Amino acid sequence: MRYETTPSQTVGPYLRIGLEWPDGPFAAAEGTPGGFWIRGTVRDGAGEPVTDALVETWQAAPDGRFDHPDDPRGAVSRPGFRGLGRCPTDASGEYRIHTVKPGPVPGPDGPQAPHIDVSVFARGMLHRVVTRIYFPEEEAANAADPVLSAIPADRRPTVVASRDGADYRFDIRLQGRDETVFFDI
Amino acid sequence: MTERAPGQPSGYIRDHGVHPPLDSPGYRSTALRHPKRDLVLLPHMLTEVTAPLLGEDRVGESDNDLTRQHADEPLGQRIIVHGRVRDSDGRPVTHTLVEIWQANAAGRYRHVADNWPAPLDPNFTGVGRTMTDAQGRYRFVTIQPGAYPWRNHDNAWRPAHIHFSLFGRAFTQRLVTQMYFPGDPLFFQDPIWNSIPDPGARERLVARYDHDATEPEWALAYEWDIVLRGREATPFESEVDDE
């Protein structure tokens, strides 16, 4: 028996009442060794901050594994590491996620570069968009990464975070000049 | 445990034709918020076929009953909303978090930016959470949300709806959608509803009045099933759905 899937609809303008968690931004608990913040601004096609978006992140643990039965290496749970970050944007269009660097995840021909999968939801978006965050210091791994390699070279910088002291910045441009690369998943 | 080689998980069925296009001019806010460049194909690898398997710790005692979160009961028609979460292969999506939020009976959200002149209800927050059970079933008790006006077009009103958010078991299955009520007279002018290309797919967002699930002298009931994307190919599995 085949079932037809349920269509997506927008989160609308009032998503914060339903989707904001006090601990949402913490993919890794505060005080986790090696923890850092990823901060960024979501902007629209006019360059204006999007103040009613939700950014969600999903990633492997520092050893590249997932707490999930479909990880062929076996599910491993780690106290203080959830892997999921969730943060609505504020009045300046900024989100922030506290996490640790993911390890390399197996790909079709060897390990992928460390990456974080990202969903963006917002008023005015009838379906989420999906992107990835890569790390600027991983030059060799990034050069060999199958997903990054499939992106036209001039657009690759839109999915690589930048250093910001001990933390990172990852801005998201939904449309227009420097539009972030979004994936067909 | 599956028998796949590392890095070779089976992916999830792409169902783009079901979803509204991000560029839907009838819904004006989409104009500056849809990507214009081509999407890049992302093969489904481990990050995409896994997801947070959140537990009961995300759900508080009265989170599945929106009528019992305050000192008194909210005003409005008390309703039960229940159904099953499956994937497109018909497999139940078990022990997965379902989050909802909605307007009150007057059509007003408890949100700082919603200030149209309809009353707030001191006994209604409009937020619920629950986990599906071992058969993929969920159940909420709430009140019938009201319609509310917005400024998308002349005399625009949103049909009554409840927002739903689900993680499923894979990043690819993540879904945020809205449940509507049967016979709503406002569908014809709603660009969000009408953004779904296939009229048949729109109907999948409409709950069914379920007289069998009503509770006499207490609550009416609606049944609404949700279907998330299924696997492209069924891998050789020895795991059961229930861990």
Interface residues (C-beta under 8 A of the other chain):
Chain A: M1 R2 Y3 E4 T5 T6 P7 S8 Q9 T10 V11 G12 P13 Y14 L15 R16 I17 G18 L19 W21 D44 G45 A46 E48 V50 D52 E56 W58 Q59 A60 F66 D67 H68 P69 D70 D71 P72 R73 G74 R82 G83 L84 V105 P106 G107 P108 G110 Q112 H115 D117 S119 F121 A122 R123 G124 M125 L126 H127 R128 V129 V130 R132 P146 V147 A150 I151 R155 L174 Q175 G176 E179 T180 V181 F182 F183 D184 I185
Chain B: M1 T2 R4 A5 P6 G7 Q8 P9 R14 D15 H16 V18 H19 P20 P21 L22 S24 Y27 R28 S29 T30 A31 L32 R33 H34 P35 K36 R37 L39 V40 L41 L42 P43 H44 M45 L46 T47 E48 V49 T50 A51 P52 L53 L54 R58 R86 D87 S88 D89 G90 E99 I100 W101 Y109 R110 H111 A113 D114 T125 G126 V127 H163 S165 R169 A170 F171 T172 R174 L175 V176 T177 Q178 I192 S195 I196 G200 A201 R202 R204 L205 I226 V227 L228 R229 G230 E239 E243
